Amino acid sequence: MGFAWMVAAAAMAAAVSWAFSAVVQLVWRRRAITRLLRAQGVGGPEYRFFTGNLGEIMRIRGEGDGVVLDVSSHDILNIVQPYLRKWIPLYGRTILFWLGGQPNMYLADLNMVRQVLSDRTGMYSKDIANLDLARLLGKGLVLIDGDEWKRHRKVVHPAFDMDKLKLMTVKMSDCAQSMISEWESELGTRSNAMEIELSRWFDELTADVISHTAFGSSYREGKQVFLAQKELRCLALSTFYTIRIPGFNYIPTKKNLKTWSLDEKVRIMLMDIIKSRQANKDTMGYGNDLLGLMLEACASEHNENQPRLSMDEIIAECKTFFFAGHETTSHLLTWTMFLLSTHPEWQEKLREEVMMECGDEVPTGDMLSKLKLVNIFLLETLRLYSPISVIMRRADADLKLGNIKVPEGTILRIPIATIHRDKEVWGEDADKFRPERFKNGVSKAAKHPNALLSFSSGPRSCIGQNFAMLEAKVVIALILQRFSFTLSPKYVHAPTSFITLRPKYGLPMILRSLKTRRTNLFDPVAMGNFAWMVAAAVTSWAFNAVVKLVWRPRAITRQLRAQGIGGPEYRFFCGNLGEIKQLRAEGANLVLDISSHDFVPIVQPQIRKWVSLYGRMFLFWFGAHPNVCLTDINMVRQVLSDRTGMYPKDITNTYLAHLLGKGLVLTDGDE
């Protein structure tokens, strides 16, 4: 009897304690926080018991689910963040709202955003209350904080060095070319045009790229990890905008059991890949992919003072590579192709730039760095269709944010999509597509230098942003070299966002090959495989010849003339070689007075003539090869004093190279 009474008393005490905590969390704390923030001018929608504002958010999002935009409209807020579209006019740029009993603040003021993202004290930590999202991303660089984050970054950062990333462009190009070969093969059976659903292709492509660049020779196993991660993503999505009941993630429900099983499957597969690398390190090394570079940095045979990661920490970083490196880049490519298809004048501009800098060659890292128009186009895509729509931080103590005292535990949400369309920041054309706003760099594109938040900002900005931009440039350049494309009439413009922003119904696109096909003249069945291969080779050669001898000279001439740089007219195939020879022949017979040192009419007669006609900087052609003559000493100084290696020696004349040898006169860079 006494024991039963003690058990009942303990149960009663626990129930009272739980009830008291519930009252504190759901009633008293909510009232105290609301009163504190309202006294400082921070308003927001009324709190509803237990659910907070979740019902209103779901209702407003539900209304936005049926919205379809015109393809020329980029005002996606009524779909992606519709509640903010309603709340900002009512409550201002700083808004308090509630998800269950959890206080949240939306920060649409860039000065506050900057204070949060530039903080180095660790007082604004990452919010990982959603355990399903934590399993998906892994507790790697994206989610960890403090000294733990610093240790991880020291290990991972060398893998994202720009020189190492440029080496990865080969893998990126190989994956993209494999995809493009499938398109070309499919086009070969059609009448030079076909419709494909691009977002699915890019989903596969970026998974291939991350599998190759992160896991190298183990990419097949890496692909299996990707498939399991994809299932985890679907499960994580189902937990968004739900009330989190403490301890519920540990109850063996059907969904939780599935999540645990997939998480363990991913862990085992990644562990097998890592152990295989460690076992073969003496014969094959760790590899020069992301995983190999990370394992090498953690190897015990290296500097004892070098920070290391445990097996679980390396697995977490691999998960982070997969999600961050795959999802975001896939959607960046998707939205870039959407904008290129709806702005054909920009599609043509970018194609001209790609042909001028790369010709029909596979782009290298150095070529990609010269694609200025492609770069600003991608930046404008990121502004209008940022893959991530919100950044979240948690106040780890009572903090002063601007002039506002923020209570400990408040989730701070930075609405990227809303800020990227703020007319006070970006100007009256904030809803318009204008890549040229980035022509002077990101910091000068808006009224605030840190207004572009697609890769976050400050010390915790995305470590993989150069990787993503490089991959996007490779893929877009290769597509522009080979295809023109238009949006399919089937496309429905309804962007949707949970973890990442994607087209709700995919991106159907009509592709057309830029190569001249002559399938009517050559029947592969009648003439046999050899004749077909010859025809294909001749067609390819003819296409390349047209590009190099006609299209590229026109594009370069047009681009330079638009900048005020003139020059003699290009002649098909020979360029200005005929005129140069004629002027040199005329100058060869000149005899100067012995007091005259003006031998330019003999040595460089074409320069003497063209400077007077076109100025101190002009374009001329040796065959189909563009040459720019510089007689402005400031430009000459810029070229000759350069230490970046962007102006290497020209050794296209193989006879001269044989004569001089590839010694100090002709070599460049580290060599």
TIVEX-736107 format. One record per residue (C-alpha): residue in three letters; x negated, y negated, z. Coordinates in steps of 0.02 Angstrom, whole numbers, padded with zeros to 5 digits, always signed. Layout:
<drenvos>
ALAXYZ
...
</drenvos>
This chain:
<drenvos>
MET+00000+00000+00000
GLY-00140-00118+00048
PHE-00234-00078-00112
ALA-00080-00107-00221
TRP-00052-00273-00134
MET-00233-00324-00171
VAL-00215-00277-00355
ALA-00052-00374-00368
ALA-00132-00524-00282
ALA-00282-00518-00400
ALA-00166-00506-00551
MET-00063-00651-00485
ALA-00220-00755-00456
ALA-00282-00717-00632
ALA-00111-00763-00705
VAL-00107-00926-00607
SER-00285-00967-00660
TRP-00243-00930-00842
ALA-00083-01033-00832
PHE-00177-01177-00751
SER-00311-01171-00888
ALA-00176-01166-01021
VAL-00089-01318-00946
VAL-00257-01410-00938
GLN-00303-01365-01117
LEU-00132-01386-01199
VAL-00057-01529-01098
TRP-00168-01628-00981
ARG-00329-01629-01087
ARG-00231-01671-01244
ARG-00147-01819-01159
ALA-00311-01881-01083
ILE-00404-01875-01250
THR-00261-01955-01346
ARG-00249-02096-01216
LEU-00438-02124-01218
LEU-00451-02135-01408
ARG-00292-02237-01433
ALA-00359-02365-01310
GLN-00508-02384-01430
GLY-00397-02405-01583
VAL-00406-02225-01646
GLY-00232-02167-01696
GLY-00164-02009-01773
PRO-00009-01900-01792
GLU+00087-01846-01637
TYR+00026-01687-01550
ARG+00146-01539-01550
PHE+00135-01417-01405
PHE+00023-01266-01440
THR+00010-01290-01629
GLY-00051-01471-01629
ASN-00033-01542-01805
LEU-00054-01375-01893
GLY+00129-01369-01945
GLU+00122-01541-02026
ILE-00042-01499-02114
MET+00027-01336-02183
ARG+00188-01422-02239
ILE+00095-01562-02329
ARG-00026-01437-02408
GLY+00123-01334-02463
GLU+00196-01485-02552
GLY+00029-01510-02640
ASP+00019-01328-02695
GLY+00139-01358-02839
VAL+00053-01516-02901
VAL-00022-01506-03076
LEU-00130-01650-03137
ASP-00160-01716-03311
VAL-00331-01659-03373
SER-00387-01841-03380
SER-00349-01866-03194
HIS-00480-01836-03059
ASP-00370-01892-02914
ILE-00365-01723-02829
LEU-00331-01784-02651
ASN-00144-01746-02660
ILE-00194-01564-02681
VAL-00358-01547-02586
GLN-00336-01666-02437
PRO-00153-01723-02452
TYR-00131-01754-02265
LEU-00275-01880-02270
ARG-00192-01969-02416
LYS-00042-01990-02299
TRP-00135-02025-02135
ILE-00268-02152-02189
PRO-00140-02287-02237
LEU-00051-02256-02071
TYR-00197-02237-01949
GLY-00354-02303-02035
ARG-00522-02222-02077
THR-00547-02138-01908
ILE-00406-02019-01864
LEU-00372-01902-01716
PHE-00275-01743-01752
TRP-00256-01572-01672
LEU-00277-01391-01728
GLY-00190-01302-01586
GLY-00268-01373-01427
GLN-00431-01420-01516
PRO-00458-01608-01546
ASN-00524-01656-01718
MET-00575-01825-01787
TYR-00582-01868-01972
LEU-00721-01992-02009
ALA-00699-02083-02174
ASP-00809-02230-02121
LEU-00981-02210-02201
ASN-01074-02298-02061
MET-01006-02172-01936
VAL-01042-02031-02058
ARG-01221-02090-02074
GLN-01241-02095-01884
VAL-01182-01914-01870
LEU-01282-01843-02017
SER-01444-01938-01982
ASP-01447-01886-01798
ARG-01604-01793-01741
THR-01557-01770-01558
GLY-01451-01615-01588
MET-01297-01694-01511
TYR-01190-01660-01666
SER-01204-01471-01686
LYS-01127-01360-01819
ASP-00953-01294-01779
ILE-00949-01103-01786
ALA-00786-01072-01693
ASN-00724-00974-01846
LEU-00814-00808-01822
ASP-00758-00741-01991
LEU-00845-00888-02077
ALA-00999-00858-01969
ARG-01004-00677-02026
LEU-00989-00731-02207
LEU-01124-00864-02201
GLY-01237-00780-02074
LYS-01314-00876-01929
GLY-01448-00947-02041
LEU-01501-01124-02084
VAL-01323-01179-02125
LEU-01250-01141-01952
ILE-01390-01144-01821
ASP-01453-01295-01725
GLY-01595-01366-01620
ASP-01762-01277-01600
GLU-01690-01120-01679
TRP-01650-01219-01838
LYS-01825-01298-01840
ARG-01906-01125-01827
HIS-01799-01054-01968
ARG-01831-01206-02079
LYS-02021-01191-02059
VAL-02011-01012-02122
VAL-01885-01039-02262
HIS-01935-01212-02326
PRO-02092-01157-02425
ALA-01982-01044-02533
PHE-01891-01200-02596
ASP-02048-01296-02643
MET-02018-01376-02814
ASP-02168-01288-02894
LYS-02101-01118-02836
LEU-01927-01162-02897
LYS-01993-01206-03070
LEU-02066-01030-03080
MET-01891-00963-03046
THR-01823-01050-03201
VAL-01883-00900-03301
LYS-01768-00784-03203
MET-01627-00910-03213
SER-01649-00923-03402
ASP-01656-00734-03423
CYS-01490-00713-03330
ALA-01408-00854-03428
GLN-01472-00787-03595
SER-01400-00616-03553
MET-01229-00696-03528
ILE-01246-00800-03687
SER-01297-00645-03787
GLU-01133-00563-03736
TRP-01039-00718-03795
GLU-01131-00718-03962
SER-01099-00533-03985
GLU-00914-00559-03953
LEU-00910-00710-04069
GLY-00989-00604-04206
THR-00829-00501-04214
ARG-00717-00656-04224
SER-00697-00802-04343
ASN-00833-00905-04256
ALA-00720-00956-04109
MET-00653-00869-03955
GLU-00570-00905-03789
ILE-00654-00851-03628
GLU-00617-00879-03443
LEU-00775-00971-03390
SER-00758-00972-03201
ARG-00767-00781-03196
TRP-00921-00780-03307
PHE-01007-00909-03197
ASP-00959-00810-03042
GLU-01052-00659-03114
LEU-01196-00764-03181
THR-01237-00853-03018
ALA-01225-00686-02925
ASP-01354-00616-03049
VAL-01466-00768-03026
ILE-01463-00761-02836
SER-01488-00571-02841
HIS-01643-00592-02951
THR-01717-00746-02868
ALA-01680-00691-02689
PHE-01715-00505-02707
GLY-01819-00488-02867
SER-01852-00305-02903
SER-01715-00259-02777
TYR-01582-00358-02872
ARG-01469-00207-02904
GLU-01455-00177-02717
GLY-01433-00364-02696
LYS-01284-00359-02815
GLN-01200-00232-02702
VAL-01223-00351-02556
PHE-01139-00485-02660
LEU-00986-00376-02692
ALA-00966-00341-02506
GLN-00989-00527-02467
LYS-00851-00565-02591
GLU-00730-00458-02491
LEU-00785-00544-02330
ARG-00748-00711-02411
CYS-00568-00662-02447
LEU-00546-00610-02265
ALA-00624-00773-02202
LEU-00505-00872-02313
SER-00354-00793-02229
THR-00407-00866-02060
PHE-00411-01047-02116
TYR-00275-01159-02043
THR-00226-01033-01910
ILE-00227-01054-01722
ARG-00375-00963-01645
ILE-00324-00866-01491
PRO-00476-00833-01378
GLY-00532-00653-01388
PHE-00420-00609-01536
ASN-00572-00577-01649
TYR-00622-00432-01536
ILE-00454-00341-01544
PRO-00461-00191-01665
THR-00327-00252-01785
LYS-00325-00190-01964
LYS-00404-00351-02029
ASN-00536-00356-01891
LEU-00583-00173-01922
LYS-00604-00210-02108
THR-00709-00364-02068
TRP-00821-00269-01946
SER-00844-00127-02072
LEU-00894-00245-02214
ASP-01010-00345-02101
GLU-01099-00186-02047
LYS-01109-00127-02228
VAL-01192-00291-02280
ARG-01312-00280-02133
ILE-01365-00101-02173
MET-01392-00139-02359
LEU-01497-00293-02321
MET-01597-00199-02189
ASP-01636-00060-02315
ILE-01699-00190-02442
ILE-01809-00274-02310
LYS-01880-00109-02243
SER-01920-00053-02420
ARG-02018-00213-02450
GLN-02113-00194-02287
ALA-02155-00013-02325
ASN-02226-00056-02498
LYS-02316-00217-02452
ASP-02490-00139-02461
THR-02468-00080-02640
MET-02343-00203-02713
GLY-02350-00352-02595
TYR-02196-00437-02527
GLY-02144-00510-02696
ASN-02129-00691-02752
ASP-01939-00701-02735
LEU-01853-00790-02589
LEU-01850-00633-02481
GLY-02033-00595-02518
LEU-02089-00772-02478
MET-01992-00765-02313
LEU-02065-00594-02266
GLU-02240-00653-02308
ALA-02219-00807-02198
CYS-02164-00694-02054
ALA-02301-00562-02080
SER-02405-00525-01925
GLU-02567-00526-02026
HIS-02544-00713-02056
ASN-02576-00857-01936
GLU-02522-00807-01761
ASN-02455-00984-01734
GLN-02338-00969-01884
PRO-02155-00957-01827
ARG-02074-00790-01865
LEU-01899-00723-01889
SER-01828-00561-01819
MET-01746-00431-01931
ASP-01573-00497-01885
GLU-01627-00675-01922
ILE-01696-00627-02094
ILE-01531-00537-02130
ALA-01436-00695-02079
GLU-01541-00801-02198
CYS-01508-00676-02339
LYS-01320-00697-02310
THR-01342-00885-02315
PHE-01438-00872-02480
PHE-01297-00772-02554
PHE-01151-00880-02507
ALA-01233-01052-02522
GLY-01332-01006-02678
HIS-01189-00920-02768
GLU-01022-01002-02729
THR-01073-01184-02740
THR-01175-01168-02901
SER-01039-01065-02985
HIS-00911-01202-02954
LEU-01032-01341-03003
LEU-01055-01255-03173
THR-00867-01230-03191
TRP-00823-01412-03159
THR-00968-01473-03267
MET-00902-01374-03414
PHE-00727-01440-03380
LEU-00789-01620-03388
LEU-00896-01588-03542
SER-00746-01513-03631
THR-00634-01661-03588
HIS-00768-01791-03635
PRO-00832-01735-03807
GLU-00934-01895-03828
TRP-01036-01846-03674
GLN-01049-01667-03734
GLU-01130-01733-03893
LYS-01245-01852-03797
LEU-01306-01713-03684
ARG-01330-01594-03831
GLU-01437-01725-03920
GLU-01544-01748-03765
VAL-01566-01559-03744
MET-01614-01538-03928
MET-01736-01685-03916
GLU-01824-01620-03759
CYS-01807-01432-03782
GLY-01769-01403-03966
ASP-01709-01224-03981
GLU-01834-01161-03851
VAL-01790-01090-03681
PRO-01799-01238-03561
THR-01949-01243-03444
GLY-01959-01333-03277
ASP-02051-01479-03357
MET-01922-01494-03497
LEU-01779-01493-03372
SER-01857-01637-03274
LYS-01839-01746-03430
LEU-01652-01716-03451
LYS-01596-01882-03375
LEU-01421-01883-03451
VAL-01389-01704-03396
ASN-01444-01754-03220
ILE-01326-01903-03205
PHE-01184-01799-03279
LEU-01209-01666-03145
LEU-01213-01799-03008
GLU-01047-01872-03068
THR-00975-01696-03073
LEU-01031-01672-02893
ARG-00949-01837-02845
LEU-00779-01797-02922
TYR-00778-01608-02893
SER-00895-01575-02748
PRO-00895-01386-02714
ILE-00879-01422-02526
SER-00738-01542-02479
VAL-00777-01568-02294
ILE-00927-01567-02174
MET-00897-01521-01992
ARG-00995-01560-01833
ARG-00956-01539-01648
ALA-00987-01673-01515
ASP-01094-01578-01387
ALA-01071-01713-01254
ASP-00972-01872-01226
LEU-01045-01981-01364
LYS-01039-02159-01427
LEU-01001-02156-01613
GLY-01004-02333-01679
ASN-00897-02423-01550
ILE-00795-02269-01507
LYS-00823-02153-01358
VAL-00796-01976-01423
PRO-00754-01840-01294
GLU-00863-01683-01283
GLY-00801-01537-01387
THR-00716-01644-01520
ILE-00738-01577-01698
LEU-00795-01715-01816
ARG-00738-01690-01995
ILE-00815-01787-02140
PRO-00695-01782-02290
ILE-00813-01780-02439
ALA-00675-01781-02571
THR-00594-01934-02491
ILE-00757-02031-02468
HIS-00808-01993-02649
ARG-00650-02082-02708
ASP-00658-02231-02590
LYS-00643-02389-02697
GLU-00725-02494-02561
VAL-00880-02384-02580
TRP-00882-02338-02765
GLY-00788-02486-02841
GLU-00620-02499-02928
ASP-00669-02360-03049
ALA-00693-02234-02908
ASP-00560-02119-02984
LYS-00639-02131-03156
PHE-00771-02020-03235
ARG-00926-02131-03260
PRO-01094-02039-03255
GLU-01186-02200-03296
ARG-01155-02260-03117
PHE-01304-02147-03070
LYS-01424-02215-03203
ASN-01526-02307-03069
GLY-01526-02163-02947
VAL-01410-02095-02812
SER-01448-02229-02683
LYS-01393-02369-02801
ALA-01239-02285-02873
ALA-01123-02353-02737
LYS-01117-02494-02611
HIS-01185-02375-02479
PRO-01351-02282-02512
ASN-01288-02120-02432
ALA-01118-02114-02515
LEU-01147-01952-02613
LEU-01121-01810-02488
SER-01108-01654-02597
PHE-01270-01587-02522
SER-01239-01675-02356
SER-01368-01804-02300
GLY-01504-01834-02172
PRO-01618-01702-02093
ARG-01485-01565-02112
SER-01455-01595-02298
CYS-01444-01438-02405
ILE-01615-01356-02423
GLY-01559-01273-02585
GLN-01501-01428-02679
ASN-01650-01426-02798
PHE-01619-01241-02831
ALA-01436-01276-02873
MET-01475-01425-02987
LEU-01613-01329-03077
GLU-01501-01180-03108
ALA-01359-01291-03170
LYS-01476-01382-03290
VAL-01544-01217-03360
VAL-01371-01146-03393
ILE-01294-01305-03464
ALA-01445-01335-03578
LEU-01439-01157-03648
ILE-01251-01170-03680
LEU-01266-01340-03765
GLN-01403-01272-03880
ARG-01289-01136-03948
PHE-01107-01184-03928
SER-00981-01322-03941
PHE-00827-01300-03832
THR-00653-01370-03802
LEU-00529-01344-03661
SER-00400-01210-03697
PRO-00217-01266-03706
LYS-00186-01133-03573
TYR-00287-01228-03442
VAL-00187-01294-03294
HIS-00275-01435-03198
ALA-00240-01388-03018
PRO-00401-01388-02913
THR-00383-01293-02750
SER-00496-01292-02597
PHE-00518-01182-02445
ILE-00703-01148-02421
THR-00751-01213-02593
LEU-00664-01312-02731
ARG-00613-01209-02883
PRO-00485-01215-03026
LYS-00330-01129-02958
TYR-00293-01039-03122
GLY-00471-01022-03189
LEU-00554-01116-03332
PRO-00504-01046-03504
MET-00619-01122-03636
ILE-00631-01107-03825
LEU-00810-01078-03882
ARG-00878-01107-04057
SER-01051-01056-04113
LEU-01163-01195-04179
LYS-01255-01070-04288
THR-01202-01057-04471
ARG-01133-00884-04496
ARG-01127-00800-04666
THR-01034-00642-04624
ASN-00933-00649-04786
LEU-01090-00636-04893
PHE-01170-00494-04796
ASP-01066-00343-04753
PRO-01164-00245-04621
VAL-01079-00083-04667
ALA-01111-00100-04853
MET-01288-00166-04845
GLY-01349-00069-04694
ASN-01426-00124-04531
PHE-01589-00184-04608
ALA-01504-00304-04728
TRP-01397-00369-04584
MET-01550-00402-04479
VAL-01634-00494-04623
ALA-01478-00599-04649
ALA-01471-00639-04463
ALA-01655-00686-04462
VAL-01636-00799-04615
THR-01481-00881-04540
SER-01573-00909-04377
TRP-01724-00981-04468
ALA-01613-01096-04572
PHE-01522-01156-04416
ASN-01686-01192-04327
ALA-01752-01283-04481
VAL-01597-01393-04490
VAL-01612-01432-04304
LYS-01798-01476-04314
LEU-01798-01564-04483
VAL-01631-01654-04480
TRP-01534-01653-04317
ARG-01677-01683-04195
PRO-01757-01827-04294
ARG-01588-01913-04307
ALA-01553-01891-04121
ILE-01724-01958-04069
THR-01715-02104-04190
ARG-01541-02150-04130
GLN-01591-02140-03946
LEU-01748-02247-03967
ARG-01666-02375-04081
ALA-01530-02399-03949
GLN-01673-02451-03834
GLY-01743-02575-03960
ILE-01882-02465-04030
GLY-01892-02471-04219
GLY-02006-02390-04347
PRO-02019-02336-04529
GLU-01880-02226-04597
TYR-01901-02038-04572
ARG-01924-01940-04736
PHE-01862-01762-04742
PHE-01996-01634-04698
CYS-02149-01748-04720
GLY-02094-01891-04605
ASN-02204-02045-04636
LEU-02356-01947-04692
GLY-02339-02005-04873
GLU-02337-02189-04826
ILE-02484-02167-04707
LYS-02589-02084-04842
GLN-02544-02220-04967
LEU-02594-02361-04846
ARG-02756-02274-04800
ALA-02799-02252-04984
GLU-02771-02438-05013
GLY-02879-02482-04863
ALA-03019-02363-04914
ASN-03074-02483-05053
LEU-03084-02637-04941
VAL-03256-02715-04909
LEU-03275-02835-04763
ASP-03389-02984-04743
ILE-03532-02940-04624
SER-03470-03074-04504
SER-03299-02991-04492
HIS-03258-02858-04364
ASP-03076-02840-04412
PHE-03086-02663-04480
VAL-02907-02617-04431
PRO-02845-02633-04614
ILE-02969-02494-04657
VAL-02961-02383-04502
GLN-02777-02403-04452
PRO-02692-02493-04597
GLN-02521-02418-04554
ILE-02532-02489-04376
ARG-02575-02662-04443
LYS-02422-02658-04556
TRP-02297-02580-04435
VAL-02341-02688-04282
SER-02295-02844-04382
LEU-02130-02764-04436
TYR-02073-02668-04281
GLY-02166-02740-04132
ARG-02295-02674-04008
MET-02205-02508-03983
PHE-02132-02409-04129
LEU-02081-02235-04183
PHE-02156-02143-04332
TRP-02162-01963-04391
PHE-02296-01835-04436
GLY-02186-01711-04525
ALA-02044-01678-04403
HIS-02151-01721-04252
PRO-02105-01887-04167
ASN-02247-02007-04123
VAL-02232-02170-04027
CYS-02370-02298-04049
LEU-02406-02400-03891
THR-02502-02565-03909
ASP-02428-02641-03750
ILE-02568-02631-03621
ASN-02448-02611-03474
MET-02372-02456-03552
VAL-02545-02391-03596
ARG-02598-02413-03415
GLN-02444-02318-03353
VAL-02487-02170-03466
LEU-02673-02164-03431
SER-02663-02193-03243
ASP-02531-02057-03218
ARG-02577-01919-03094
THR-02418-01815-03103
GLY-02468-01719-03259
MET-02319-01784-03359
TYR-02431-01846-03501
PRO-02540-01695-03548
LYS-02666-01691-03690
ASP-02598-01651-03863
ILE-02679-01494-03933
THR-02556-01453-04072
ASN-02703-01465-04195
THR-02777-01292-04174
TYR-02929-01335-04282
LEU-02975-01475-04163
ALA-02946-01359-04015
HIS-03067-01231-04091
LEU-03194-01369-04124
LEU-03190-01446-03950
GLY-03149-01291-03851
LYS-03022-01290-03709
GLY-03138-01379-03588
LEU-03123-01538-03486
VAL-03070-01641-03637
LEU-02915-01538-03677
THR-02859-01449-03517
ASP-02732-01518-03392
GLY-02657-01494-03219
ASP-02733-01369-03096
GLU-02837-01298-03237
</drenvos>
